[in-house]
Amino acid sequence: RDIIWATNVKNDDLEALKIKSKESCMQICESRNIRFSWRDNNAGTNYQLSPIHKRNIYLLIKESFMNAVKHSDCSAISIEFQSRKNKLRISVKDDGKGFDLNTVQRGNGLENLSKRVEEVNGKLKLNSQVGMGTEVVFSIPVGKGYLKNFPFLSAENT
């Protein structure tokens, strides 16, 4: 289903990506009894996404989320979208066991996050402490030719 969704040009904007991400995350949290919250401070703004951006942003969200589900022993996960000063900022946060950033072995998950954010000229920040959960934050520049800002037709917020 992800492949069919990704190849459909009707889904080449940020709103479609948010809807897909939210639905997927909600289903997984419900099946694992994890509380899920979604904040979207982006109401009224949408971005047309290049195929590279759509793929990478979706996979950044999915990989960050799945890392929390699989490794954190969390009871809650939150995802937040913000757009400010030509940057899209997405945060995936859990209340799990956390880890020591200085001693963690960087596996495929963290390496994939770094590569994906680099492909969209973004920045990745990890915040984690043992016993305090983890937050993965990525910011991606918008409005530089590969992302075109256009007004969102509806004031509805996903």
N, C-alpha and C positions, 0 to 999 in steps of 0.2 A: 504493500500500500504506500509506503514512503516513496518508492520509485515512481509510482503513478502520480502521486501528489507533486513530487519534485519536477516532473517533466511537463506538467500542465501550466501553460503560460498564464492562466487565470490566477495562479498562485504566486505571481512574481512581485508581490508587494509585501510590506511589513505586516499589514493587518492579517493577511492570509497566513503568513508565517506564525504570527502570534496565536491565531486560532488553532492551527495544527499543533503547535507546541503545547498549548494549554490543555487541549483535549487529550493528547498522549500522556502528559504528566498526571492529569487527574485520574485517568484510568489506572495507571500504575500505582499511584498512591492509594486509591480505593482498594485495589486488590491486595495491598500489603499493609493496610491499616495505618498509613502515614498521613498526618494532617497536611493539607496543601493550601497555600495561599498564593494569590496572584495579584500584583499591583501593577497598574499600567498608568504611569504619569504622562503618557504620550497622547492622550485624547486630542482629537482635532488635527493631528499630523500623521501623514502616512508617507512612506518612501517606496518608490519603485526600486526593486532590487535586481541587480545583474544575477545571472545564474550562479556565478561563483560566490557572490555574497549570500544569496538565498541558501545555498548548500552549506556554506561554512557557518553562517549564523545559526541555522537550524541544528547543525551537528555540534556546535559549541554548547548550545542549550541542552541538547540531548545528552551529550557526554558528561557535562557538569552534573546534570540531574541524575543520570544513572550511576555516576561515581558516588554520589550521596546515598542513593538507594542501596547500592551494593556494599559499600565499605564503611559507612559512618555509624551504623546502628542508630539512626535518628528516629525521632517520633514526629518530626515536622520538617517540611521543606518549603521555602518561599522563593518566588521568582519575581523580580521587579524590573520593569522597563522604564527608562528615562531618556529624554532627548533634550540636550542643552548644548548651546554654542557649537553647532555643527558636529555633535558627537552623539551617537547612540550608545547608551550605557545599559548593560544588562547584568543583573546580579542573581546568582543562584546560591542560596544560603540554607544550611541545615543546622539542626541543634544536636548533632551527633557527637561522637567521641573526639573528633578533631585529630590533629597530628602536629608533630614538631616540624616546622618548615626546614629547619637546619639538618635534620637527620633522616627525613623521608627519602626513600628510594624512588626516583622518578621512573615510573613505569610507562607503559604505552598511553594510558589515559592522559597523564600530564604532558607528555611529549606531543600527543595529538592536539591537545588544546593549544599549546604554544605554536605549532605549525599552522593550525587553522586561523588563529588570530593574526599571525604574520601575513598570511595570504590576503587578508583584507585590510592590511596596513593598520591594524588595531593594536591595542595594548591589553595585556593580561595581568591581573593582580590576584594573588592568593592570600587570603587571611585565614589563619587557623591557629588554634592553640589546643593542646591536649585537654580534653574535658569540656571544651567550649564551642565545639562545632567548627564548621568551615564555611567560608564565603569565597566564591569564585566570581570575579568581576571582570568583564571585558568591555572595552570602549572601542567603538569603531567610528571612523570619520564618515560623515554623510555630506552629500551635496557637492561632491568633487567629480562629477561626470559619470561615475559608475553608480551612484545613488542620486536620484533626482527627487527633490522634495516637491510634493504637490498637495493641495488641500484635500483633506478627507471629506467625502461627501455627506457623511452622517456624523452626528455628535455622539453616537452610541459608543460606549467603551466596552471592550471585550474583557 
